[in-house]
Amino acid sequence: MKFLGHATAVDMLEHLSHAVLSSGLKPAEMVQISMDGPSVNWKFYKLIKEKLSNDYDTKVLNVGSCGLHTVHNSFKTGAVAFGRCKIKS
């Protein structure tokens, strides 16, 4: 999805719905929405969460405004705990 100029959360929801949800992908398999934190992204998250709940009876995982770091650090902690990687000092 690509926007030139200003896009609202409603614009983003409309384009995501058209491009992704209507493309044959299963909404129940959508796990998380990545964002960079501005208010429009939180509004978009709220709208997509409501749409998925109302239209598809599914939920997305909220791992905060920077999900990549949260998921990466969680995976790294698990890998260290199971001896799959070592942290360099």
N, C-alpha and C positions, 0 to 999 in steps of 0.2 A: 504494500500500500504506500503510495507516495502523494504528498501534498505539496503544493507550491503556495507559499503564503500562509495565511491563518486558517486553522481547522479547529472546529469545536469538537467536543466529546461526542455530540450527536452525529456529526459528519463522520467521525472515525467509526462509530458503531454501524452506521449505514454502510460504509465501504467494507468493513470487516464482514458484516452479515452477507453482503453480496459476493465478495471475493472468496471468503473462506467457508462460512457456514452453508452457503448455497452451492458449493463446489463438489459436494459429495463427501467431504470430511465429516466424521461423526462428532457432533458437539460434546457428547459424553466423554470423549477422549481428550478434550482440551483440558489441560491441567493448570496452566499458569499464564498470566499475561505479563510480559515484561514492560517496564516503563522507566522513565528517567526522573520521575518525581513531581513535575509541575502539577498544578491543580487540575488542568484539563485531563491529565492521565488518571488522576484519582476519580474524577467524574466519569471518565470512560470505563474505568474498572467497575464502578458502581452500576453503570448501565449494562455492561456485558454480563455482570453477575446476575442482575435482575432478569435479563433476557434469557440466559441459560437456565435459570431456575424456573421461570414461568413457561418458557416454550419447550424446554427439553428435560426438565426435572433433573438437572445436574448442577454441580457447583465447581467453581475454580478455587484453587489454593491461593491464599493470600500469604506471600512470603515477604511482604513489604515493598517499598518503592524500588529497591535494587535487588531483585530476586536472584540475579546471576551470582552475586557475591554470597548471598545466603546459602544457595544450593551448593556452590563450589566449596565453601567452608564446611558445610555439613558433610559433603562427600569426603573431603580431605580428612576430617576428624574420624569418620568411620573407617577409612582406609588405614589410617595410622593405628587405630584401635585393633584392627585385624591383622596388623603387620604387613600390609600390602604396600606401604610406602614409608619413607623416613623423612622427617623434617630436618633440613640442614640448619645447623646453628649459626 
